[in-house]
């Protein structure tokens, strides 16, 4: 980094308090590992190549997240494995390191950071508050390293990469599968990793660098200054029930009296979900009490089976039960006022710089939407 900034080996060596030969060896080793030339050696100094300029901002962010120059790769690897696995046995399985090596690496890391990273709880260990914060910083550094390696691979013309997506329920029905199919027709060698879950389950893996972005209902107010929300499309939820339901006899999809809707049991998502909040406002805005919730569940598969065998109603996007509607198992009872529509979009970390494969996926996603 200092060689890129200063342009001369001698100046870079002084800046990092190393000998000029040590800096030279480090650059050669990195070039060999990445299989790419980073500098053109000239009489007037070191001229950074395009590859060097490509990885420079990633390297800056990596060091910023790590925070200390004397932290080793082994220490970071050991600590992230412990944070992910929850105990030393699982961390040993994840890394291939012995339990004794893991203990030693984490103990040395605590000495370097001058803070306790873990504390005993029963027969196991849990991360301290400082440990949780450090796990996030190291996780973000590891993400930047993955992105840097992918950037270099793309630069060399190698068709490889990975897109790690957090998928909330709505996008899993149509938008995400359609995007993946179209994307992999153009980029068959790019791996797609999908983590399914609710917003609450996915937001921390996003913040920790395990996921590149989330797709799902956007939050109002937003999740905080560290995350950016970008709209993709507006979803119009409807009221759905089984075919043969007393309210499903009408051919009209006009909104039904809210008082009539309140007379039936409901199967709705958990509290804190935008769809649940919209459902509650449907009745509160009319001065009515929220109806009885027969089942509180966010699983479309479970809700479908419940709806088909009871008089429960639910609120969801038609996309989420498109097959069931087409088969005639379920019916749309009525549409809802537009004020109950929700915005679906992307959520990603502030300052996130997508790789080429990630950018191409988002472009395809926008096209599908």
Secondary structure as GFF3:
##gff-version 3
##sequence-region A 1 369
A	DSSP	alpha_helix	2	6	.	.	.	ID=ss1
A	DSSP	alpha_helix	9	16	.	.	.	ID=ss2
A	DSSP	alpha_helix	20	34	.	.	.	ID=ss3
A	DSSP	beta_strand	39	42	.	.	.	ID=ss4
A	DSSP	beta_strand	45	48	.	.	.	ID=ss5
A	DSSP	alpha_helix	50	66	.	.	.	ID=ss6
A	DSSP	alpha_helix	73	85	.	.	.	ID=ss7
A	DSSP	alpha_helix	88	95	.	.	.	ID=ss8
A	DSSP	alpha_helix	99	113	.	.	.	ID=ss9
A	DSSP	beta_strand	118	121	.	.	.	ID=ss10
A	DSSP	beta_strand	124	127	.	.	.	ID=ss11
A	DSSP	alpha_helix	129	155	.	.	.	ID=ss12
A	DSSP	beta_strand	161	167	.	.	.	ID=ss13
A	DSSP	alpha_helix	169	173	.	.	.	ID=ss14
A	DSSP	alpha_helix	175	186	.	.	.	ID=ss15
A	DSSP	beta_strand	190	196	.	.	.	ID=ss16
A	DSSP	alpha_helix	199	207	.	.	.	ID=ss17
A	DSSP	beta_strand	213	217	.	.	.	ID=ss18
A	DSSP	beta_strand	227	235	.	.	.	ID=ss19
A	DSSP	beta_strand	238	242	.	.	.	ID=ss20
A	DSSP	three_ten_helix	246	248	.	.	.	ID=ss21
A	DSSP	alpha_helix	258	261	.	.	.	ID=ss22
A	DSSP	beta_strand	266	268	.	.	.	ID=ss23
A	DSSP	alpha_helix	274	284	.	.	.	ID=ss24
A	DSSP	beta_strand	293	296	.	.	.	ID=ss25
A	DSSP	alpha_helix	300	309	.	.	.	ID=ss26
A	DSSP	beta_strand	314	316	.	.	.	ID=ss27
A	DSSP	three_ten_helix	318	321	.	.	.	ID=ss28
A	DSSP	alpha_helix	322	327	.	.	.	ID=ss29
A	DSSP	beta_strand	330	335	.	.	.	ID=ss30
A	DSSP	three_ten_helix	338	340	.	.	.	ID=ss31
A	DSSP	beta_strand	342	349	.	.	.	ID=ss32
A	DSSP	alpha_helix	356	368	.	.	.	ID=ss33
###
